[in-house]
């Protein structure tokens, strides 16, 4: 009787856990860029991030400094953790793939993972701002976002991703590299 109760309780509890749609930007400009993107997606999945869809892969000039071109993509995923835990998971994946955080501006990296959107939630902490604070200024972010959610309305700017892309003044070259990972 008690075992049956706890079994039913556990099953019902699992069903009540809410998941949140999140959008992650992944980028690499060091080493085998495609392989780092694939490994990052796999490692996120291993941590419980349920990756649903992936945008096209884009090749873009480095933004904010001169270096090798980046490969970028956006992953749509479902998570049951809070934004701070998701950030920590992203940092774990980055570290596993050789990312070294110098804390001194932009630099080349094997993998970079940014949280662009966490549902419609707004987060403003010293180490985490969601929506990503520079999203609207970067074509290499907006183009893959528009592959997945062109009509999603930015919860602060109150414009769709398509509108943000059309208004973006970023002059960096961004081209489709591959249709899938």
SULHULIN-V352082 format. One record per run of one state. SS is the DSSP state (h for helix, s for strand, l for the rest). FROM is the first residue (numbers start at 1). LEN is the number of residues. If there is no record, write none. Layout:
# SULHULIN-V352082
SS_FROM_LEN ; SS_FROM_LEN
This chain:
# SULHULIN-V352082
l_1_1 ; h_2_15 ; l_17_3 ; s_20_9 ; l_29_4 ; h_33_14 ; l_47_3 ; s_50_5 ; l_55_2 ; s_57_4 ; l_61_9 ; s_70_10 ; l_80_3 ; h_83_14 ; l_97_15 ; s_112_7 ; l_119_4 ; s_123_3 ; l_126_2 ; s_128_3 ; l_131_4 ; h_135_3 ; l_138_1 ; h_139_11 ; l_150_3 ; s_153_1 ; l_154_6 ; s_160_1 ; h_161_7 ; l_168_6 ; s_174_5 ; l_179_3
